[in-house]
Amino acid sequence: MRVAVADVLGWLATGISHGEIISDYPELTEDDIRACLAYAADRERRLLTAPIPTLSRRTAGKDSSSLPQR
């Protein structure tokens, strides 16, 4: 049986302990749970955020249809 990383992370986020998860899903190990946490940490580090463009005084108050499209 496969268990999604998102499910494991969700259970941990709600306060379910490693032991409770393993009790409910005996095919999982402590290493599997730590691997889910490592995956989430790595994914978070890799997320790129783009700056939100600010409106200049020239464009403030104009509707978005008059702004240059990218």
C-alpha positions as CSV (number, residue, x, y, z in Angstrom):
1,M,0.0,0.0,0.0
2,R,1.3,3.5,-0.9
3,V,0.8,6.4,1.5
4,A,1.1,9.9,0.1
5,V,3.7,12.3,1.6
6,A,0.9,14.9,1.9
7,D,-1.1,12.6,4.0
8,V,1.8,11.9,6.4
9,L,2.6,15.6,6.7
10,G,-1.1,16.4,7.3
11,W,-1.3,13.8,10.1
12,L,1.9,15.2,11.7
13,A,0.5,18.7,11.4
14,T,-2.6,17.7,13.3
15,G,-0.5,16.3,16.2
16,I,-0.6,12.6,15.4
17,S,2.6,11.0,16.6
18,H,5.0,8.9,14.6
19,G,4.0,5.9,16.7
20,E,0.3,6.4,16.0
21,I,0.9,6.7,12.2
22,I,3.0,3.5,12.3
23,S,0.4,1.7,14.3
24,D,-2.3,2.6,11.7
25,Y,0.1,2.0,8.8
26,P,2.6,-0.7,9.9
27,E,4.2,-0.7,6.4
28,L,5.6,2.7,7.3
29,T,8.8,3.1,9.3
30,E,10.4,6.0,11.3
31,D,12.7,6.4,8.3
32,D,9.7,6.8,6.0
33,I,8.2,9.5,8.2
34,R,11.6,11.4,8.5
35,A,11.9,11.1,4.7
36,C,8.5,12.8,4.3
37,L,9.7,15.7,6.6
38,A,13.0,15.9,4.6
39,Y,11.1,16.0,1.3
40,A,8.9,18.9,2.6
41,A,11.9,20.8,3.9
42,D,13.8,20.4,0.6
43,R,10.7,21.4,-1.4
44,E,10.2,24.5,0.8
45,R,13.9,25.5,0.3
46,R,13.5,25.2,-3.5
47,L,10.4,27.3,-3.8
48,L,11.1,30.5,-5.7
49,T,9.1,33.6,-5.0
50,A,8.6,36.3,-7.5
51,P,8.5,39.9,-6.3
52,I,5.1,41.5,-6.6
53,P,5.4,44.5,-8.9
54,T,4.5,47.8,-7.3
55,L,2.4,50.4,-9.1
56,S,4.1,53.7,-9.9
57,R,2.3,56.9,-9.5
58,R,1.8,57.0,-13.2
59,T,-0.2,53.8,-13.3
60,A,-2.0,54.1,-9.9
61,G,-5.7,54.4,-10.4
62,K,-5.7,53.0,-13.9
63,D,-7.5,49.8,-14.6
64,S,-5.5,46.7,-15.2
65,S,-6.4,46.6,-18.9
66,S,-4.2,49.7,-19.5
67,L,-1.2,48.2,-17.8
68,P,1.5,46.5,-20.1
69,Q,1.0,42.8,-20.4
70,R,3.9,40.4,-19.8
